Amino acid sequence: MYVKLQISAAILVVMMLVMCILVRRLVVWPLISYNESIKRGEIFPVIGAAELQSLAETYNHVYKENQETQKLIRHQAEHDAMPDLLNRGSFEKLLKIHEEGPSSYALLLIDADTFKTVNDTYGHDMGDQILKKVATLLKKTFRSIDYVCRIGGDEFAIIMVEMTSDLEYTILVINEKLSKEEDGLPAVSLSVGVAFSDRENPGDTIFKDADKALYEVKEDGRCGCKIYKF
């Protein structure tokens, strides 16, 4: 009888150890892993007991849906809906980052010439189509690493990263395409003022210097590109 009691006690101890190991592996470890995933902002690993795996799958599904929703909200907050470019708020944030950063860059301020006349003559719907055409040409012509923004009604801005005044970028190609009446849209042109971060004799801000160059283009009859050199 004593031997049987010892054997039963040993079996009970082994069963308790196995249960502890199973609980730790199927419940404790998954919960610890879930907690770490939450801290890192990641989806849950699908591990552990069946109930916890179901919980992880449900959480991951909700997490992915929320991620997509946040992307959409962020895109709407940062982009101008009509031409799908970065908006003024995004432009100001990006410009501040580059002004405080060590890398060289260029700022282009762009106006669609006589856009008000086009709006008054052909209507706002036609004006919107022209803005979309300008936006498309800007995005296609400039590099994918550059930031193309719409900062006003017919005003655009481009931040060209890793760019110095050794390269004088021209807007000629875009103006040639805009000068042709295509798809029922009237001909328009762009005036562009450019300022480089490594420019000589800089003024108060790079924005004001680019704006001075843009003003010179307009004074000379529009449809062109000038670089700040004062």
ABEGO torsion letter per residue (X at the ends): XAAAAAAAAAAAAAAAAAAAAAAAAAAAAAAAAAAAAAAAGBBBBBBEBAAAAAAAAAAAAAAAAAAAAAAAAAAAAABBAAAGBBBAAAAAAAAAAAAABABBBBBBBBBBBGAAAAAAAAEAAAAAAAAAAAAAAAAAABBAABBBBBABAABBBBBBBGBBAABBBBAAAAAAAAABBBGGBBBBBBBBBBBBAABBGBBABAAAAAAAAAAAAAAAGEGBBBBBBX
